[in-house]
Structure formats: C-alpha cells, structure tokens
Amino acid sequence: MQNKVYYNGACPICNAGIKNQRKRMEACGLKNIEWVDINTNPDAVFETGASLNQIRERLYVKDINGQLNIGLDAFAYLWSQTNSQRWFAKLVQFPVIKQISRLIYNLFAHLLYRWNCNKKRW
C-alpha cells in the first residue's frame, strides 16, 4: 500500500502548496505517494469516508497503514516523510504548539474554503 494525498486542486493556494510539497518529497526520492486531486477525481472521496466539501476544506492523507490523517495531522505526516521538513513535523507535535497550530490551520482552512466558495471555484 502507498501513501495517498487527497487535495483540492481547484483552490489555487492549495494547489500551489501541494505542488511545492510534492516537489520537495520527490527531491528526497519519495515516490510511494499517490496524489489525488478531488476536483478532477471526485469519486475518490469515497475512499476516505469524508464528503467532497470536507476534503475541499482540509487536506487528507491516508498513510501506508491505512490510517487517515486530516488537516494539520496530514501536513505533519507529509513533513515527517520529507528530510528537510522533519524538524517542523516534530515541532508541531509539542502539546501547546500543536493546539495553537491546529487552531490556526483550521481557521485558515475555513477562511480559504469560504473564499473559494465565494469565487465559485466549484
């Protein structure tokens, strides 16, 4: 089984972030990742148990063990796999930092989702 990243390619900010992360991971030699743009492959949401809008709002990563990581945890998982970002993955796991980071991520994700809805990207 390989890692699977479910992201919203219709959001220009999300898409740019995923392209950057993908480039970093490929530079480290990580190729066991399937990148699933739910905008072009909406049926893939059934693999997560989430709704299309939930994945439009937050990043989802299914790891090689089948565990689903959502939002900040999804990013932390990807960072932990990337040599140059492992330190950041460890940093956001500290209790107080994790709570603050999760709050900031969720707020940003919600505002970005609303912005994309207002722009009628889907």
BELKANOR-V745405 format. One record per run of one state. SS is the DSSP state (alpha for helix, beta for strand, coil for the rest). FROM is the first residue (numbers start at 0). TO is the last residue. If there is no record, write none. Layout:
ss=SS from=FROM to=TO
ss=SS from=FROM to=TO
This chain:
ss=coil from=0 to=1
ss=beta from=2 to=6
ss=coil from=7 to=10
ss=alpha from=11 to=26
ss=coil from=27 to=31
ss=beta from=32 to=36
ss=coil from=37 to=40
ss=alpha from=41 to=46
ss=coil from=47 to=50
ss=alpha from=51 to=56
ss=coil from=57 to=58
ss=beta from=59 to=61
ss=coil from=62 to=66
ss=beta from=67 to=69
ss=coil from=70 to=70
ss=alpha from=71 to=80
ss=coil from=81 to=81
ss=alpha from=82 to=90
ss=coil from=91 to=93
ss=alpha from=94 to=117
ss=coil from=118 to=121
